[in-house]
């Protein structure tokens, strides 16, 4: 799976349960900070499961006519059940729901990948995601049914991708393995307490899907670069995605200016949990500094005059991980959050959302207002605001420069 490039226009095709654009936002955060100034556009289009006519219309209007350069398909299996609440019900009722869900999933995905292939649009299909364990209230049997349904849908996905020359990425298997490990650790820590009381939210096994985990697996499959920068100072400088200048060697320790050609990954609300699960920051926010040839001792690192952390000379020689902040990086995170919110509002005007609201409400006027539809529905205004945000994300990049100083403790 290739890395996205400047000039790409990528569509994320999903179903209504993926109402948020979080997966695409986290990918955008990576690309706009790792490759500052990249001209990359992404948008999400919602496919209506079980409605072939409307799906074809949406694909033709929003995707094929939209001059996209690539498509990513990711679905939630609940969207394909006639009644999602009965998907894992016991007995024949639940079994019938699962059979219908698999059939509708096969037909919807096959139709979508066939039309993308005919239009010559490169596409990647992600394995569908079942509901997390916290949503399965029927006990062990429901979990077994969920696993069986997920396995069957993975087989369907892999077969359809192969038949139509599409790439396939199974995100379910590693996420299931991660969830099992987390569950096992939780059981070991609270073996007795779990029998008496449910785990606290922060200690509970992770629910799937986790957008940060999906993002990490996706970037790994793209072989995306992990390091933001690496700098080694010694008798000579070794620089990767950065430059070192104005080096001064003092008795207390060296000082130098570090100019970054990429930005730190922006903070996001799921990052703390992602770091506990998959060391997300270590993988995708890696900044390395090594300083060799300095006197033995313990040093305090100052970044732009502010105390950062203490390190031994041995740690500095081996290389330390930095966690630098960047106002520009934080601004990119804010812009991508705003971009996601506007995309959600824009999808509220889609024919699928409108028809779904009208089906639930006999009052079509109220349904249209609920779905975001109004007279002169504001679609053009939303698209204009999206274009403005996109242009701000693409402004010419000015590298960040910071001053780093190492001062040996006990040295005047």
C-alpha positions as a Markdown table, in Angstrom:
| # | Residue | x | y | z |
|---|---|---|---|---|
| 1 | Unk | 0.0 | 0.0 | 0.0 |
| 2 | Unk | 1.6 | 3.2 | -1.1 |
| 3 | Unk | 2.0 | 6.4 | 0.9 |
| 4 | Unk | -0.4 | 9.2 | 0.1 |
| 5 | Unk | 1.3 | 11.9 | -2.1 |
| 6 | Unk | 0.8 | 15.6 | -2.7 |
| 7 | Unk | -2.1 | 16.1 | -5.1 |
| 8 | Unk | -4.0 | 13.0 | -3.8 |
| 9 | Unk | -7.7 | 13.1 | -3.2 |
| 10 | Unk | -8.7 | 10.2 | -1.1 |
| 11 | Unk | -12.3 | 9.1 | -0.3 |
| 12 | Unk | -13.1 | 7.1 | 2.8 |
| 13 | Unk | -16.2 | 5.0 | 2.0 |
| 14 | Unk | -18.0 | 3.8 | 5.1 |
| 15 | Unk | -21.5 | 3.0 | 6.4 |
| 16 | Unk | -23.6 | 5.1 | 8.8 |
| 17 | Unk | -22.2 | 3.6 | 12.1 |
| 18 | Unk | -19.0 | 5.4 | 11.2 |
| 19 | Unk | -20.6 | 8.7 | 11.8 |
| 20 | Unk | -17.4 | 10.3 | 12.9 |
| 21 | Unk | -14.4 | 11.0 | 10.6 |
| 22 | Unk | -11.9 | 10.2 | 13.4 |
| 23 | Unk | -9.9 | 7.5 | 11.5 |
| 24 | Unk | -9.4 | 9.9 | 8.5 |
| 25 | Unk | -8.6 | 12.8 | 10.9 |
| 26 | Unk | -5.8 | 10.9 | 12.7 |
| 27 | Unk | -4.3 | 10.0 | 9.3 |
| 28 | Unk | -4.5 | 13.6 | 8.2 |
| 29 | Unk | -2.8 | 14.7 | 11.4 |
| 30 | Unk | 0.1 | 12.4 | 10.5 |
| 31 | Unk | 0.4 | 13.5 | 6.9 |
| 32 | Unk | 0.1 | 17.3 | 7.5 |
| 33 | Unk | 2.8 | 17.2 | 10.2 |
| 34 | Unk | 5.2 | 14.6 | 8.8 |
| 35 | Unk | 5.0 | 16.1 | 5.3 |
| 36 | Unk | 4.3 | 19.8 | 6.0 |
| 37 | Unk | 2.7 | 21.7 | 3.1 |
| 38 | Unk | 1.4 | 18.4 | 1.4 |
| 39 | Unk | -1.5 | 19.1 | -0.9 |
| 40 | Unk | -3.7 | 16.2 | 0.3 |
| 41 | Unk | -7.5 | 16.1 | 0.4 |
| 42 | Unk | -9.7 | 13.5 | 2.1 |
| 43 | Unk | -13.4 | 13.2 | 2.5 |
| 44 | Unk | -15.9 | 10.6 | 3.7 |
| 45 | Unk | -18.8 | 9.3 | 1.7 |
| 46 | Unk | -21.5 | 7.2 | 3.4 |
| 47 | Unk | -22.8 | 4.2 | 1.5 |
| 48 | Unk | -26.3 | 3.0 | 2.2 |
| 49 | Unk | -26.2 | -0.8 | 2.8 |
| 50 | Unk | -28.9 | -2.8 | 1.0 |
| 51 | Unk | -29.9 | 0.1 | -1.4 |
| 52 | Unk | -28.0 | -0.7 | -4.6 |
| 53 | Unk | -29.7 | 2.1 | -6.6 |
| 54 | Unk | -28.9 | 4.9 | -4.1 |
| 55 | Unk | -25.4 | 3.5 | -3.6 |
| 56 | Unk | -24.7 | 3.6 | -7.3 |
| 57 | Unk | -25.9 | 7.2 | -7.5 |
| 58 | Unk | -23.7 | 8.3 | -4.6 |
| 59 | Unk | -20.6 | 6.5 | -6.0 |
| 60 | Unk | -21.1 | 8.1 | -9.4 |
| 61 | Unk | -21.8 | 11.6 | -8.0 |
| 62 | Unk | -19.4 | 11.8 | -5.1 |
| 63 | Unk | -16.6 | 9.4 | -6.0 |
| 64 | Unk | -16.3 | 8.6 | -9.7 |
| 65 | Unk | -17.1 | 12.2 | -10.8 |
| 66 | Unk | -15.0 | 13.6 | -8.0 |
| 67 | Unk | -11.6 | 12.9 | -9.6 |
| 68 | Unk | -10.4 | 10.9 | -6.6 |
| 69 | Unk | -7.0 | 9.2 | -6.8 |
| 70 | Unk | -7.8 | 6.5 | -4.2 |
| 71 | Unk | -10.5 | 5.0 | -2.0 |
| 72 | Unk | -10.4 | 3.4 | 1.5 |
| 73 | Unk | -13.4 | 1.2 | 2.4 |
| 74 | Unk | -14.2 | 0.4 | 6.0 |
| 75 | Unk | -17.5 | -0.8 | 7.4 |
| 76 | Unk | -19.2 | -1.7 | 10.6 |
| 77 | Unk | -21.0 | -5.0 | 10.3 |
| 78 | Unk | -24.0 | -3.8 | 12.4 |
| 79 | Unk | -25.0 | -1.6 | 9.5 |
| 80 | Unk | -25.9 | -4.6 | 7.3 |
| 81 | Unk | -28.3 | -6.2 | 9.8 |
| 82 | Unk | -32.0 | -5.5 | 9.3 |
| 83 | Unk | -32.2 | -5.0 | 13.1 |
| 84 | Unk | -28.7 | -4.3 | 14.6 |
| 85 | Unk | -30.1 | -4.8 | 18.1 |
| 86 | Unk | -31.0 | -8.4 | 17.2 |
| 87 | Unk | -27.8 | -9.3 | 15.5 |
| 88 | Unk | -26.5 | -11.4 | 18.4 |
| 89 | Unk | -29.8 | -12.5 | 19.8 |
| 90 | Unk | -30.0 | -16.1 | 20.9 |
| 91 | Unk | -31.6 | -18.8 | 18.7 |
| 92 | Unk | -33.0 | -18.6 | 15.2 |
| 93 | Unk | -33.8 | -14.9 | 15.4 |
| 94 | Unk | -30.2 | -13.9 | 15.8 |
| 95 | Unk | -29.0 | -16.5 | 13.3 |
| 96 | Unk | -31.3 | -15.1 | 10.6 |
| 97 | Unk | -30.1 | -11.6 | 11.3 |
| 98 | Unk | -26.4 | -12.7 | 10.9 |
| 99 | Unk | -27.1 | -14.5 | 7.6 |
| 100 | Unk | -28.9 | -11.4 | 6.2 |
| 101 | Unk | -26.1 | -9.2 | 7.4 |
| 102 | Unk | -23.4 | -11.3 | 5.7 |
| 103 | Unk | -25.5 | -11.4 | 2.5 |
| 104 | Unk | -26.0 | -7.7 | 2.4 |
| 105 | Unk | -22.3 | -7.0 | 3.3 |
| 106 | Unk | -21.2 | -9.2 | 0.4 |
| 107 | Unk | -23.6 | -7.6 | -2.1 |
| 108 | Unk | -22.8 | -4.0 | -1.0 |
| 109 | Unk | -19.0 | -4.5 | -1.0 |
| 110 | Unk | -19.0 | -6.4 | -4.2 |
| 111 | Unk | -21.0 | -3.7 | -6.0 |
| 112 | Unk | -18.8 | -0.9 | -4.6 |
| 113 | Unk | -15.4 | -2.5 | -5.4 |
| 114 | Unk | -16.7 | -3.5 | -8.9 |
| 115 | Unk | -17.6 | 0.1 | -9.7 |
| 116 | Unk | -14.4 | 1.4 | -8.3 |
| 117 | Unk | -12.4 | -1.1 | -10.4 |
| 118 | Unk | -14.4 | -0.2 | -13.5 |
| 119 | Unk | -13.6 | 3.5 | -12.9 |
| 120 | Unk | -9.9 | 2.7 | -12.5 |
| 121 | Unk | -9.8 | 4.0 | -8.9 |
| 122 | Unk | -7.1 | 2.2 | -6.7 |
| 123 | Unk | -8.8 | 1.1 | -3.5 |
| 124 | Unk | -8.0 | -0.5 | -0.2 |
| 125 | Unk | -10.6 | -2.6 | 1.7 |
| 126 | Unk | -10.3 | -2.9 | 5.5 |
| 127 | Unk | -11.8 | -5.8 | 7.3 |
| 128 | Unk | -15.2 | -4.9 | 8.8 |
| 129 | Unk | -15.3 | -4.3 | 12.5 |
| 130 | Unk | -17.8 | -6.0 | 14.9 |
| 131 | Unk | -19.2 | -4.4 | 18.0 |
| 132 | Unk | -16.8 | -4.4 | 21.0 |
| 133 | Unk | -17.3 | -6.7 | 23.9 |
| 134 | Unk | -19.0 | -4.0 | 26.0 |
| 135 | Unk | -21.9 | -4.1 | 23.6 |
| 136 | Unk | -22.4 | -7.8 | 23.8 |
| 137 | Unk | -24.7 | -8.2 | 26.8 |
| 138 | Unk | -25.7 | -11.8 | 26.2 |
| 139 | Unk | -22.5 | -13.4 | 27.5 |
| 140 | Unk | -20.2 | -16.0 | 26.0 |
| 141 | Unk | -22.5 | -17.2 | 23.3 |
| 142 | Unk | -22.9 | -13.7 | 21.9 |
| 143 | Unk | -19.1 | -13.3 | 21.9 |
| 144 | Unk | -18.7 | -16.5 | 20.0 |
| 145 | Unk | -21.4 | -15.5 | 17.4 |
| 146 | Unk | -19.6 | -12.1 | 17.0 |
| 147 | Unk | -16.2 | -13.8 | 16.4 |
| 148 | Unk | -17.8 | -16.2 | 13.9 |
| 149 | Unk | -19.5 | -13.4 | 12.0 |
| 150 | Unk | -16.3 | -11.3 | 12.0 |
| 151 | Unk | -14.3 | -14.3 | 10.6 |
| 152 | Unk | -16.8 | -14.9 | 7.9 |
| 153 | Unk | -16.8 | -11.3 | 6.8 |
| 154 | Unk | -13.0 | -11.2 | 6.8 |
| 155 | Unk | -13.1 | -14.2 | 4.4 |
| 156 | Unk | -15.6 | -12.4 | 2.2 |
| 157 | Unk | -13.6 | -9.2 | 2.2 |
| 158 | Unk | -10.3 | -11.0 | 1.3 |
| 159 | Unk | -12.0 | -12.9 | -1.5 |
| 160 | Unk | -13.7 | -9.8 | -3.0 |
| 161 | Unk | -10.5 | -7.8 | -2.9 |
| 162 | Unk | -8.6 | -10.5 | -4.7 |
| 163 | Unk | -11.3 | -11.0 | -7.3 |
| 164 | Unk | -11.3 | -7.3 | -8.2 |
| 165 | Unk | -7.6 | -6.5 | -7.9 |
| 166 | Unk | -8.0 | -4.5 | -4.7 |
| 167 | Unk | -5.6 | -4.4 | -1.8 |
| 168 | Unk | -6.9 | -5.8 | 1.5 |
| 169 | Unk | -5.8 | -5.0 | 5.1 |
| 170 | Unk | -7.1 | -7.2 | 8.0 |
| 171 | Unk | -7.2 | -4.8 | 11.0 |
| 172 | Unk | -9.5 | -7.2 | 12.9 |
| 173 | Unk | -6.9 | -9.9 | 13.7 |
| 174 | Unk | -4.3 | -7.6 | 15.4 |
| 175 | Unk | -7.1 | -5.6 | 17.2 |
| 176 | Unk | -8.6 | -8.9 | 18.5 |
| 177 | Unk | -5.2 | -10.1 | 19.7 |
| 178 | Unk | -4.7 | -6.8 | 21.4 |
| 179 | Unk | -8.1 | -6.9 | 23.1 |
| 180 | Unk | -7.5 | -10.4 | 24.3 |
| 181 | Unk | -4.1 | -9.4 | 25.8 |
| 182 | Unk | -5.7 | -6.4 | 27.5 |
| 183 | Unk | -8.5 | -8.6 | 28.8 |
| 184 | Unk | -6.1 | -11.2 | 30.2 |
| 185 | Unk | -4.1 | -8.5 | 32.0 |
| 186 | Unk | -7.2 | -7.1 | 33.5 |
| 187 | Unk | -8.4 | -10.5 | 34.7 |
| 188 | Unk | -5.0 | -11.2 | 36.3 |
| 189 | Unk | -5.0 | -7.9 | 38.1 |
| 190 | Unk | -8.6 | -8.1 | 39.3 |
| 191 | Unk | -9.4 | -11.8 | 39.3 |
| 192 | Unk | -11.5 | -11.7 | 42.4 |
| 193 | Unk | -13.0 | -8.2 | 42.1 |
| 194 | Unk | -14.2 | -8.8 | 38.5 |
| 195 | Unk | -16.6 | -11.5 | 39.8 |
| 196 | Unk | -18.2 | -9.1 | 42.2 |
| 197 | Unk | -18.2 | -5.8 | 40.4 |
| 198 | Unk | -17.8 | -4.7 | 36.8 |
| 199 | Unk | -14.4 | -3.1 | 36.0 |
| 200 | Unk | -14.1 | 0.7 | 36.1 |
| 201 | Unk | -14.2 | 2.3 | 32.6 |
| 202 | Unk | -10.4 | 3.0 | 32.6 |
| 203 | Unk | -9.6 | -0.6 | 33.5 |
| 204 | Unk | -12.1 | -2.3 | 31.2 |
| 205 | Unk | -10.9 | -4.3 | 28.2 |
| 206 | Unk | -10.7 | -2.0 | 25.2 |
| 207 | Unk | -13.8 | -1.7 | 23.0 |
| 208 | Unk | -13.4 | -2.0 | 19.3 |
| 209 | Unk | -13.0 | -0.2 | 17.0 |
| 210 | Unk | -10.2 | 2.0 | 18.3 |
| 211 | Unk | -9.4 | 4.6 | 15.7 |
| 212 | Unk | -5.9 | 5.1 | 17.0 |
| 213 | Unk | -5.2 | 1.4 | 16.6 |
| 214 | Unk | -6.7 | 1.4 | 13.1 |
| 215 | Unk | -4.5 | 4.4 | 12.2 |
| 216 | Unk | -1.4 | 2.8 | 13.5 |
| 217 | Unk | -2.0 | -0.5 | 11.6 |
| 218 | Unk | -2.8 | 1.5 | 8.4 |
| 219 | Unk | 0.4 | 3.5 | 8.6 |
| 220 | Unk | 2.4 | 0.4 | 9.3 |
| 221 | Unk | 0.9 | -1.2 | 6.1 |
| 222 | Unk | 1.9 | 1.9 | 4.2 |
| 223 | Unk | 5.5 | 1.6 | 5.6 |
| 224 | Unk | 5.2 | 5.2 | 6.8 |
| 225 | Unk | 8.3 | 6.8 | 8.3 |
| 226 | Unk | 8.2 | 6.5 | 12.1 |
| 227 | Unk | 10.9 | 9.1 | 13.1 |
| 228 | Unk | 10.1 | 12.7 | 13.0 |
| 229 | Unk | 13.8 | 13.5 | 13.1 |
| 230 | Unk | 17.1 | 12.0 | 14.4 |
| 231 | Unk | 20.2 | 14.1 | 15.3 |
| 232 | Unk | 23.6 | 12.8 | 16.4 |
| 233 | Unk | 26.2 | 15.2 | 17.7 |
| 234 | Unk | 29.8 | 14.2 | 18.2 |
| 235 | Unk | 33.0 | 14.5 | 16.1 |
| 236 | Unk | 30.6 | 14.9 | 13.2 |
| 237 | Unk | 26.8 | 15.5 | 12.9 |
| 238 | Unk | 24.4 | 12.9 | 11.5 |
| 239 | Unk | 21.1 | 14.5 | 10.7 |
| 240 | Unk | 17.8 | 12.9 | 9.5 |
| 241 | Unk | 14.9 | 15.3 | 8.7 |
| 242 | Unk | 16.6 | 18.1 | 10.6 |
| 243 | Unk | 19.7 | 20.3 | 10.7 |
| 244 | Unk | 22.0 | 21.3 | 13.5 |
| 245 | Unk | 23.7 | 24.7 | 13.6 |
| 246 | Unk | 25.5 | 27.1 | 15.9 |
| 247 | Unk | 27.1 | 24.4 | 17.9 |
| 248 | Unk | 29.0 | 25.7 | 20.9 |
| 249 | Unk | 31.0 | 23.6 | 23.3 |
| 250 | Unk | 31.1 | 25.1 | 26.8 |
| 251 | Unk | 32.7 | 23.7 | 30.0 |
| 252 | Unk | 29.2 | 23.0 | 31.3 |
| 253 | Unk | 28.1 | 21.2 | 28.1 |
| 254 | Unk | 27.2 | 21.9 | 24.5 |
| 255 | Unk | 24.4 | 24.1 | 23.1 |
| 256 | Unk | 23.1 | 24.2 | 19.5 |
| 257 | Unk | 20.1 | 25.1 | 17.3 |
| 258 | Unk | 17.9 | 22.3 | 16.0 |
| 259 | Unk | 15.8 | 23.0 | 12.9 |
| 260 | Unk | 13.0 | 20.5 | 12.2 |
| 261 | Unk | 11.8 | 19.7 | 8.7 |
| 262 | Unk | 8.8 | 17.8 | 10.1 |
| 263 | Unk | 6.4 | 18.5 | 13.0 |
| 264 | Unk | 5.5 | 16.5 | 16.1 |
| 265 | Unk | 2.2 | 14.6 | 15.9 |
| 266 | Unk | -0.6 | 16.7 | 17.3 |
| 267 | Unk | -2.2 | 15.9 | 20.6 |
| 268 | Unk | -5.6 | 14.1 | 20.4 |
| 269 | Unk | -8.1 | 12.9 | 22.9 |
| 270 | Unk | -7.4 | 9.1 | 22.5 |
| 271 | Unk | -3.6 | 9.4 | 22.6 |
| 272 | Unk | -3.2 | 8.6 | 26.3 |
| 273 | Unk | -5.1 | 5.4 | 25.9 |
| 274 | Unk | -3.4 | 4.6 | 22.6 |
| 275 | Unk | 0.0 | 5.0 | 24.3 |
| 276 | Unk | -1.0 | 2.4 | 26.9 |
| 277 | Unk | -2.3 | 0.0 | 24.3 |
| 278 | Unk | 0.1 | 0.2 | 21.4 |
| 279 | Unk | 2.7 | 2.9 | 22.3 |
| 280 | Unk | 1.3 | 5.2 | 19.7 |
| 281 | Unk | 3.6 | 8.1 | 20.5 |
| 282 | Unk | 6.7 | 5.9 | 20.5 |
| 283 | Unk | 5.8 | 4.7 | 17.0 |
| 284 | Unk | 4.6 | 7.8 | 15.3 |
| 285 | Unk | 6.0 | 10.7 | 17.4 |
| 286 | Unk | 9.6 | 9.5 | 17.6 |
| 287 | Unk | 12.2 | 12.3 | 18.0 |
| 288 | Unk | 15.8 | 11.1 | 18.7 |
| 289 | Unk | 18.8 | 13.0 | 19.9 |
| 290 | Unk | 22.3 | 11.5 | 20.7 |
| 291 | Unk | 25.2 | 13.6 | 22.0 |
| 292 | Unk | 28.6 | 11.9 | 22.1 |
| 293 | Unk | 32.0 | 12.9 | 23.4 |
| 294 | Unk | 30.8 | 14.8 | 26.5 |
| 295 | Unk | 32.2 | 14.5 | 30.0 |
| 296 | Unk | 30.8 | 11.9 | 32.3 |
| 297 | Unk | 28.0 | 13.1 | 34.6 |
| 298 | Unk | 24.4 | 14.0 | 34.7 |
| 299 | Unk | 23.0 | 16.8 | 32.4 |
| 300 | Unk | 19.9 | 19.0 | 32.4 |
| 301 | Unk | 18.5 | 19.5 | 29.0 |
| 302 | Unk | 17.0 | 23.0 | 28.3 |
| 303 | Unk | 14.8 | 23.6 | 25.3 |
| 304 | Unk | 14.4 | 27.3 | 24.4 |
| 305 | Unk | 15.5 | 28.2 | 28.0 |
| 306 | Unk | 13.0 | 25.9 | 29.7 |
| 307 | Unk | 14.1 | 22.9 | 31.7 |
| 308 | Unk | 13.1 | 19.7 | 29.9 |
| 309 | Unk | 14.6 | 16.7 | 31.7 |
| 310 | Unk | 17.8 | 15.3 | 33.3 |
| 311 | Unk | 19.8 | 12.6 | 31.5 |
| 312 | Unk | 23.1 | 10.8 | 32.2 |
| 313 | Unk | 26.0 | 11.1 | 29.8 |
| 314 | Unk | 25.5 | 7.4 | 29.0 |
| 315 | Unk | 21.8 | 7.9 | 28.1 |
| 316 | Unk | 22.8 | 10.9 | 25.9 |
| 317 | Unk | 25.4 | 8.8 | 24.1 |
| 318 | Unk | 22.9 | 6.0 | 23.4 |
| 319 | Unk | 20.2 | 8.4 | 22.3 |
| 320 | Unk | 17.2 | 9.9 | 24.1 |
| 321 | Unk | 13.6 | 10.4 | 23.0 |
| 322 | Unk | 12.4 | 14.0 | 22.9 |
| 323 | Unk | 8.8 | 15.1 | 23.1 |
| 324 | Unk | 9.0 | 18.6 | 21.6 |
| 325 | Unk | 5.9 | 20.8 | 21.3 |
| 326 | Unk | 5.0 | 22.9 | 18.3 |
| 327 | Unk | 2.2 | 25.6 | 18.1 |
| 328 | Unk | 2.0 | 24.9 | 14.4 |
| 329 | Unk | 1.4 | 21.2 | 15.0 |
| 330 | Unk | -1.3 | 21.9 | 17.6 |
| 331 | Unk | -2.9 | 24.3 | 15.1 |
| 332 | Unk | -3.0 | 21.5 | 12.5 |
| 333 | Unk | -4.7 | 19.3 | 15.0 |
| 334 | Unk | -7.3 | 22.0 | 15.6 |
| 335 | Unk | -7.9 | 22.5 | 11.9 |
| 336 | Unk | -8.3 | 18.8 | 11.3 |
| 337 | Unk | -10.9 | 18.7 | 14.1 |
| 338 | Unk | -12.8 | 21.6 | 12.5 |
| 339 | Unk | -12.5 | 19.8 | 9.1 |
| 340 | Unk | -14.0 | 16.7 | 10.6 |
| 341 | Unk | -16.9 | 18.6 | 12.1 |
| 342 | Unk | -17.7 | 20.3 | 8.8 |
| 343 | Unk | -17.5 | 16.9 | 7.0 |
| 344 | Unk | -20.0 | 15.5 | 9.5 |
| 345 | Unk | -22.4 | 18.4 | 8.8 |
| 346 | Unk | -22.0 | 18.0 | 5.1 |
| 347 | Unk | -22.8 | 14.3 | 5.3 |
| 348 | Unk | -26.0 | 15.3 | 7.1 |
| 349 | Unk | -27.2 | 16.7 | 3.8 |
| 350 | Unk | -26.7 | 13.5 | 1.9 |
| 351 | Unk | -29.6 | 11.6 | 0.4 |
| 352 | Unk | -29.0 | 8.6 | 2.6 |
| 353 | Unk | -29.2 | 10.6 | 5.9 |
| 354 | Unk | -32.3 | 12.4 | 4.6 |
| 355 | Unk | -34.1 | 9.2 | 3.6 |
| 356 | Unk | -33.2 | 7.6 | 6.9 |
| 357 | Unk | -34.6 | 10.5 | 8.9 |
| 358 | Unk | -37.8 | 10.6 | 6.8 |
| 359 | Unk | -38.3 | 6.9 | 7.4 |
| 360 | Unk | -38.1 | 7.4 | 11.2 |
| 361 | Unk | -40.3 | 10.4 | 11.3 |
| 362 | Unk | -43.8 | 10.8 | 9.7 |
| 363 | Unk | -43.2 | 14.6 | 9.7 |
| 364 | Unk | -40.9 | 15.1 | 6.7 |
| 365 | Unk | -40.3 | 18.7 | 7.4 |
| 366 | Unk | -39.0 | 17.8 | 10.9 |
| 367 | Unk | -37.0 | 14.9 | 9.4 |
| 368 | Unk | -35.3 | 17.2 | 6.9 |
| 369 | Unk | -34.4 | 19.7 | 9.7 |
| 370 | Unk | -33.1 | 16.8 | 11.8 |
| 371 | Unk | -30.9 | 15.5 | 9.0 |
| 372 | Unk | -29.5 | 19.0 | 8.4 |
| 373 | Unk | -31.5 | 19.7 | 5.3 |
| 374 | Unk | -32.9 | 23.2 | 4.9 |
| 375 | Unk | -34.1 | 25.3 | 2.0 |
| 376 | Unk | -30.9 | 26.3 | 0.1 |
| 377 | Unk | -29.4 | 23.7 | 2.6 |
| 378 | Unk | -26.1 | 25.5 | 3.1 |
| 379 | Unk | -24.1 | 22.9 | 1.3 |
| 380 | Unk | -22.2 | 25.4 | -0.8 |
| 381 | Unk | -21.3 | 27.4 | 2.4 |
| 382 | Unk | -20.0 | 24.2 | 4.0 |
| 383 | Unk | -17.9 | 23.3 | 1.0 |
| 384 | Unk | -16.5 | 26.9 | 0.9 |
| 385 | Unk | -15.5 | 26.6 | 4.6 |
| 386 | Unk | -13.8 | 23.2 | 3.9 |
| 387 | Unk | -11.8 | 24.7 | 1.0 |
| 388 | Unk | -10.6 | 27.6 | 3.3 |
| 389 | Unk | -9.5 | 25.1 | 6.0 |
| 390 | Unk | -7.8 | 23.0 | 3.3 |
| 391 | Unk | -5.8 | 26.0 | 2.1 |
| 392 | Unk | -4.7 | 26.9 | 5.6 |
| 393 | Unk | -3.4 | 23.4 | 6.1 |
| 394 | Unk | -1.4 | 23.7 | 2.9 |
| 395 | Unk | 0.3 | 27.0 | 3.7 |
| 396 | Unk | 4.1 | 27.0 | 2.9 |
| 397 | Unk | 6.0 | 25.4 | 5.7 |
| 398 | Unk | 8.5 | 27.3 | 7.7 |
| 399 | Unk | 10.7 | 24.9 | 9.7 |
| 400 | Unk | 10.7 | 25.2 | 13.5 |
| 401 | Unk | 14.0 | 26.0 | 15.1 |
| 402 | Unk | 14.7 | 25.6 | 18.8 |
| 403 | Unk | 17.7 | 26.1 | 21.0 |
| 404 | Unk | 18.9 | 23.1 | 23.0 |
| 405 | Unk | 21.4 | 23.4 | 25.9 |
| 406 | Unk | 23.0 | 20.7 | 28.0 |
| 407 | Unk | 24.3 | 21.8 | 31.4 |
| 408 | Unk | 26.2 | 19.3 | 33.6 |
| 409 | Unk | 24.9 | 19.3 | 37.1 |
| 410 | Unk | 27.4 | 20.6 | 39.6 |
| 411 | Unk | 29.3 | 22.6 | 36.9 |
| 412 | Unk | 29.2 | 26.4 | 37.3 |
